[in-house]
């Protein structure tokens, strides 16, 4: 994000925070994802709910785009060798 465009995660409602966490996972923003997890836990979310609704949901998009060769990870080979 450009300076001045920072999103204050704690100011987002739960739905917006989960969507932002999906984007942060996709973008590889570890600190923001950890912050989002902590915010949801502070709001009373059960760890399983945080895992299944925010983290797994975001990783699903990463997996879909990786499989379609839209998203590549450094050090990975494409196409995969059999």
Rosetta constraint file for C-alpha pairs under 8 A:
AtomPair CA 1 CA 5 HARMONIC 6.08 0.50
AtomPair CA 1 CA 6 HARMONIC 6.45 0.50
AtomPair CA 2 CA 6 HARMONIC 7.29 0.50
AtomPair CA 8 CA 12 HARMONIC 7.16 0.50
AtomPair CA 9 CA 17 HARMONIC 6.41 0.50
AtomPair CA 9 CA 35 HARMONIC 7.76 0.50
AtomPair CA 9 CA 36 HARMONIC 6.68 0.50
AtomPair CA 9 CA 39 HARMONIC 8.00 0.50
AtomPair CA 10 CA 36 HARMONIC 7.85 0.50
AtomPair CA 10 CA 39 HARMONIC 6.52 0.50
AtomPair CA 12 CA 16 HARMONIC 5.70 0.50
AtomPair CA 12 CA 17 HARMONIC 5.41 0.50
AtomPair CA 13 CA 17 HARMONIC 5.98 0.50
AtomPair CA 14 CA 18 HARMONIC 6.14 0.50
AtomPair CA 14 CA 40 HARMONIC 7.47 0.50
AtomPair CA 15 CA 19 HARMONIC 6.36 0.50
AtomPair CA 16 CA 20 HARMONIC 6.11 0.50
AtomPair CA 17 CA 21 HARMONIC 6.07 0.50
AtomPair CA 17 CA 36 HARMONIC 6.98 0.50
AtomPair CA 18 CA 22 HARMONIC 6.30 0.50
AtomPair CA 18 CA 36 HARMONIC 7.85 0.50
AtomPair CA 18 CA 53 HARMONIC 7.60 0.50
AtomPair CA 18 CA 54 HARMONIC 5.24 0.50
AtomPair CA 19 CA 23 HARMONIC 6.51 0.50
AtomPair CA 19 CA 54 HARMONIC 7.68 0.50
AtomPair CA 20 CA 24 HARMONIC 6.10 0.50
AtomPair CA 21 CA 25 HARMONIC 5.98 0.50
AtomPair CA 21 CA 32 HARMONIC 7.46 0.50
AtomPair CA 21 CA 33 HARMONIC 5.74 0.50
AtomPair CA 21 CA 36 HARMONIC 6.48 0.50
AtomPair CA 21 CA 54 HARMONIC 6.62 0.50
AtomPair CA 21 CA 55 HARMONIC 7.43 0.50
AtomPair CA 21 CA 58 HARMONIC 7.00 0.50
AtomPair CA 22 CA 26 HARMONIC 6.28 0.50
AtomPair CA 22 CA 54 HARMONIC 6.68 0.50
AtomPair CA 22 CA 55 HARMONIC 7.00 0.50
AtomPair CA 22 CA 57 HARMONIC 6.73 0.50
AtomPair CA 22 CA 58 HARMONIC 3.93 0.50
AtomPair CA 22 CA 59 HARMONIC 7.32 0.50
AtomPair CA 23 CA 27 HARMONIC 6.13 0.50
AtomPair CA 23 CA 58 HARMONIC 6.99 0.50
AtomPair CA 24 CA 28 HARMONIC 6.00 0.50
AtomPair CA 24 CA 29 HARMONIC 5.12 0.50
AtomPair CA 24 CA 30 HARMONIC 7.58 0.50
AtomPair CA 24 CA 32 HARMONIC 6.60 0.50
AtomPair CA 24 CA 33 HARMONIC 6.22 0.50
AtomPair CA 25 CA 29 HARMONIC 6.06 0.50
AtomPair CA 25 CA 30 HARMONIC 7.25 0.50
AtomPair CA 25 CA 33 HARMONIC 6.51 0.50
AtomPair CA 25 CA 55 HARMONIC 7.70 0.50
AtomPair CA 25 CA 58 HARMONIC 6.02 0.50
AtomPair CA 25 CA 59 HARMONIC 6.85 0.50
AtomPair CA 25 CA 62 HARMONIC 7.92 0.50
AtomPair CA 26 CA 58 HARMONIC 6.77 0.50
AtomPair CA 26 CA 59 HARMONIC 7.22 0.50
AtomPair CA 26 CA 61 HARMONIC 7.44 0.50
AtomPair CA 26 CA 62 HARMONIC 5.78 0.50
AtomPair CA 29 CA 33 HARMONIC 6.35 0.50
AtomPair CA 30 CA 34 HARMONIC 6.19 0.50
AtomPair CA 31 CA 35 HARMONIC 6.12 0.50
AtomPair CA 32 CA 36 HARMONIC 6.11 0.50
AtomPair CA 33 CA 37 HARMONIC 6.19 0.50
AtomPair CA 34 CA 38 HARMONIC 6.25 0.50
AtomPair CA 35 CA 39 HARMONIC 6.17 0.50
AtomPair CA 36 CA 40 HARMONIC 6.24 0.50
AtomPair CA 37 CA 41 HARMONIC 6.21 0.50
AtomPair CA 37 CA 50 HARMONIC 6.72 0.50
AtomPair CA 38 CA 42 HARMONIC 6.09 0.50
AtomPair CA 39 CA 43 HARMONIC 6.23 0.50
AtomPair CA 40 CA 44 HARMONIC 6.59 0.50
AtomPair CA 40 CA 45 HARMONIC 5.53 0.50
AtomPair CA 40 CA 50 HARMONIC 6.91 0.50
AtomPair CA 41 CA 45 HARMONIC 4.93 0.50
AtomPair CA 41 CA 46 HARMONIC 6.60 0.50
AtomPair CA 41 CA 47 HARMONIC 6.86 0.50
AtomPair CA 41 CA 50 HARMONIC 7.49 0.50
AtomPair CA 45 CA 49 HARMONIC 6.29 0.50
AtomPair CA 45 CA 50 HARMONIC 6.43 0.50
AtomPair CA 46 CA 50 HARMONIC 6.40 0.50
AtomPair CA 47 CA 51 HARMONIC 6.16 0.50
AtomPair CA 48 CA 52 HARMONIC 6.07 0.50
AtomPair CA 49 CA 53 HARMONIC 5.61 0.50
AtomPair CA 49 CA 54 HARMONIC 7.62 0.50
AtomPair CA 50 CA 54 HARMONIC 5.36 0.50
AtomPair CA 50 CA 55 HARMONIC 6.59 0.50
AtomPair CA 51 CA 55 HARMONIC 5.01 0.50
AtomPair CA 51 CA 56 HARMONIC 5.99 0.50
AtomPair CA 52 CA 56 HARMONIC 5.05 0.50
AtomPair CA 52 CA 57 HARMONIC 6.72 0.50
AtomPair CA 53 CA 57 HARMONIC 5.72 0.50
AtomPair CA 54 CA 58 HARMONIC 6.29 0.50
AtomPair CA 55 CA 59 HARMONIC 6.23 0.50
AtomPair CA 56 CA 60 HARMONIC 6.07 0.50
AtomPair CA 57 CA 61 HARMONIC 7.04 0.50
AtomPair CA 58 CA 62 HARMONIC 6.72 0.50
AtomPair CA 59 CA 63 HARMONIC 6.14 0.50
AtomPair CA 60 CA 64 HARMONIC 6.25 0.50
AtomPair CA 61 CA 65 HARMONIC 6.16 0.50
AtomPair CA 62 CA 66 HARMONIC 5.98 0.50
AtomPair CA 62 CA 71 HARMONIC 7.28 0.50
AtomPair CA 63 CA 67 HARMONIC 6.06 0.50
AtomPair CA 64 CA 68 HARMONIC 6.32 0.50
AtomPair CA 65 CA 69 HARMONIC 6.14 0.50
AtomPair CA 65 CA 70 HARMONIC 4.98 0.50
AtomPair CA 65 CA 71 HARMONIC 5.28 0.50
AtomPair CA 66 CA 70 HARMONIC 5.83 0.50
AtomPair CA 66 CA 71 HARMONIC 4.65 0.50
AtomPair CA 66 CA 72 HARMONIC 5.89 0.50
AtomPair CA 67 CA 71 HARMONIC 7.97 0.50
AtomPair CA 69 CA 78 HARMONIC 7.70 0.50
AtomPair CA 72 CA 76 HARMONIC 7.03 0.50
AtomPair CA 77 CA 81 HARMONIC 7.93 0.50
